[in-house]
Amino acid sequence: MTQDESYKWTIRVLRKYTSHLSKTISRWETFKDGEIRYFFKPNSTVLAEPSFGIHLAAVNRDVEELIVLKKSLQHQTEMFENMTNSVSDRPGESDGNC
C-alpha cells in the first residue's frame, strides 16, 4: 500500500466515524427536543424520578464529549486530505515509483 493509499484509507475511516458520531449527536438532540418529556411527570417540568436527572445529565455530558471528538476527527480528516494532496502533487509518490 502506498502512502497515498494509506492516507485515503484513513480519510475514509475518519469520515465513517465522523458520520456515525454526527448521527448519534443528531439523535440525542432530537430526543432532547421531544421524547425526553417521557421522563417528566405529565404536564410538568418535574422529573418523574429524581435519579432521571443524574442519568440524563450524564448522557448529555457524554454527548458533549462526542461533539468534541467529532470536531477532532474532522480536523484530522482535513489534515490527512492535505497530506494526500501534497503526496499526490509530488511526481512518483502516488504511483508507487519512489
N, C-alpha and C positions, 0 to 999 in steps of 0.2 A: 504494500500500500504506500503510495507516495504521500509526501507531506500535504499536498493539496487535497488528496482524497481523505486523509485523516481529518483535516480541518473541516471539510464538507460533511463528513460523518458526524463530527462533533456538533456542528451547526444544526444538523437535522435532529440530533438527540436533545440539544438545548431547546430548540423550538417546540419539540414534542412536550417536554416537561413544562415549558412556559405556557403552552396551550392548556395542559391539564390543570395547572395552577390557576389560570385565568377562569376556567370553568368552575373550579371549586370556589374561588372567591366570588364569582358572579352568583352561584347558587346560594352562598351564605347571605349575600346582600339581598337577594330575592326573599329568602327565608326571613331575614330581619325586617323586611318591609311588609310582611303579611302573616305568614304562618306562625311566627313567634308568638302571636296572640294566643295560641293554644296553651301556652304556659301561664297565662294570666287568668284571674277569676273573670267570669262573664261580666261584660260591661264595666270593666275596672282596669286601673293601671297597676293593681297589686298582683304580684305573682301568686299563683295557686299554692305553691310550696316555697318556703324561704330558700331551700337548697337550690332551687332552679336558678336563682340569681348567681350563685357561685359558679355553677356549671356553664351558664350562658356567658358569663364574663370570661371564663377560661377559654371557651371556644372562640370568643371574639379576640382575645389576646393571641391565640394560635393563628387565627386568620390574618391578624396584623403582621405576624411573623412571616406568613406565606406571601403577603404583599411585598415585604422587604426581599424575600428570596426571589420572587418573580422579577423584581427590578434588577437584582444582581444577575440573574440568568439572562435578562435582556441585555445588560451591559456586556456580559461575557460573549453573548452571541454576536454583538456588534464588533467586539474585539477580534473574534475568530473570522468574521466576514472581512474585516480589514486585513487580517493576516493572509486570508485566502486570496484577496485581491493583490496583495503585494507579492505573494508567491507566484500567482498566475501571470503577473506582469513581467517576471524575470524569465528570460529565454532559457529553455531546457529544464526548468523546475517542475512545471506541471505535467510534462510529458514523460518524466522519469529518465531523461537523458542527462542527468547531472554528472 
